[in-house]
Amino acid sequence: MSKIDCCKPKEAGASSVIISIDVTKIVKYACCTAIVIVGIIFGTKSYQKMLEKGLIKFD
């Protein structure tokens, strides 16, 4: 049985594509995005409660 090199094109004139996935970057950006979304939700709810209690005057 012959070993096939996956990086060399199988046909003449064809090109090979190498896909590299960096999981650590995906996880890092997903966590940062989740933190921002939770911060926005918490901030808007806190702002709304402060408006209702009269701590902030909106003119």
C-alpha positions in Angstrom: 0.0 0.0 0.0 1.4 3.4 -1.0 1.3 6.4 1.3 -0.6 9.4 -0.2 0.8 12.9 0.5 -2.3 15.0 1.2 -0.4 18.3 0.5 0.5 17.5 -3.1 -2.0 17.9 -5.8 -3.4 14.6 -7.1 -3.9 15.9 -10.6 -1.5 17.9 -12.8 -2.4 21.6 -12.7 -4.6 21.3 -9.6 -4.0 23.1 -6.4 -4.1 22.0 -2.8 -5.8 23.9 0.0 -4.6 23.8 3.6 -7.1 25.0 6.2 -5.8 25.9 9.6 -8.2 26.5 12.5 -7.0 28.3 15.6 -9.4 27.1 18.3 -7.9 29.3 21.0 -8.6 32.5 19.0 -12.2 31.4 18.4 -12.7 30.6 22.1 -11.1 33.9 23.1 -13.2 36.0 20.8 -16.4 34.1 21.8 -15.7 34.7 25.5 -15.0 38.4 24.9 -18.2 38.8 22.8 -20.2 37.1 25.5 -18.8 39.4 28.2 -19.7 42.5 26.1 -23.2 41.2 25.5 -23.8 40.5 29.2 -22.3 43.9 30.1 -24.7 45.7 27.7 -27.7 43.8 29.0 -26.7 44.4 32.7 -25.9 48.1 32.0 -29.2 48.9 30.3 -31.3 47.1 33.0 -29.4 49.0 35.7 -29.9 52.3 33.9 -33.6 51.6 33.5 -33.9 50.8 37.3 -32.0 54.0 38.1 -34.4 56.0 35.9 -37.5 54.4 37.6 -36.2 55.2 41.1 -35.4 58.8 40.2 -31.7 58.6 40.6 -31.1 59.9 37.1 -33.1 62.8 35.7 -33.7 62.5 32.0 -34.6 65.9 30.4 
